Amino acid sequence: MVLEFLRGSHRSGPAELPERKASATGPVIAWQGAGRAVWSPRDTPALTRTGFIGNPVGFRAVKLIAEAAAALPLVCQDARCRYDTHPVQSLLARPNGAQGRAELFEALYGQIMLSGDGYVEAVGDGGLPFELHVLRSDRMSLVPGADGWPVAYEYSVGGRKHRFEVSGEVPAICHIKSFHPLDDHYGLSPMQAAATAIDVHNSATRWSKALLDNAARPSGAIVYHGSDGRAGTLAPDQYDRLLSEMETYHQGARNAGRPMLLEGGLDWKPMGFSPSDMEFQQTKEAAAREIATAFGVPPMLLGIPGDMTYANYQEANRAFYRLTVLPLAGRVVAALSGWLARFTGDEVQIGPDLDRIPALSAEREAQWARIGAADFLTAGEKRSLLGLPPLAEDGRYDARE
């Protein structure tokens, strides 16, 4: 576990780098700093504070995706059969002493949504890991080799660093990254794409709060008329007294609607808002829809008004699973299962069980009925189309422990 190095323990040295072919462009990618950490240009902590901790739309979008993807039922199978129990399944069911499967995957999906990168550490002695831990992306940096491929990862906590060598046969770190067209080593997160919309939404929220506090713009003006009836100037002590009374008795929500007593030639002139001043609420809603679009969450699921793209909530929920949750979960789980299979040599695959997802029940029922009615297909072909392993020799479903 990565936290062990903070207590003074660490892993053994790296294994000898096996011979392998490399891309011809690798040395070009790595020439600037081979052997040194390459830091991602994004500022994950700042984006997390403004877009997740400080923005309700970003917070709910990340939570909705991470919780939905983490709750997907998983199946374990290979080319021959589907397993009822398997060591990989048991590991994922209880990856470490502090987390279950849902907590581990929620943390992993959340890191990918916030930073574009997810890091999973394997703790073991060479075989199937004993434990799996999700590491914080903002603390991890990649160290490229001379061929452009990563040779190590450095994890920094409180000024101390732990180096994970990945030059062995099976690396101790599984790095899952989103596609980034301008970065060779790190992924692009939805939070980065939505950063401008998040700033607009947060600014509109602060504007609304300022209006409630009577501090964004005066709702009117106080005009002073002298003894001759013309506009004049208050004495300094009169001005200070008026300003103090305004701040004490006529600002804040608790003083809303309190009448104002004017004397000595003072007159109140109300000031209204122009149409452009009132458009900030529409701007805020438009920014919220842009944030939802960046994350791939239908605005209807986030309670954002003014968007009727989907016929109903059920269609929006189905689109959310089909276009956002399943592609993300399928990619992440496939990367994890392929990485874990390298520890044991078993060609097992972990994937979402589409038949046990309530949002896709009607769609799957229609697919089962359509394939079942196709008489020109053999039983093996039907099972293959449905994502099921072949039948055993006796014709029964082959589920092995």
Secondary structure, DSSP 4 states (H G I P E B T S, - for coil): -GGGGGGT--PPPPPPPPP----TTHHHHHTTSTTS-B--SS-HHHHHIIIIIS-HHHHHHHHHHHHHHHT--EEEE-SS-EESS-HHHHHHHS-BTTB-HHHHHHHHHHHHHHHSEEEEEEESSSSS-SEEEEEPGGGEEEEE-TTSSEEEEEEEETTEEEEEE--SSS-SEEEEE---TT-SSSPPPHHHHTHHHHHHHHHHHHHHHHHHTT-SS-SEEEEEB-TTSSB----HHHHHHHHHHHHHHSSSGGGTT------TTEEEEE----TTGGGHHHHHHHHHHHHHHHHT--GGGGT-SS---SSSHHHHHHHHIIIIIHHHHHHHHHHHHHHHHHHH----EEEE-GGG-GGGHHHHHHHHHHHHT-TTS-HHHHHHHTTPPPPPTTSS--EE-
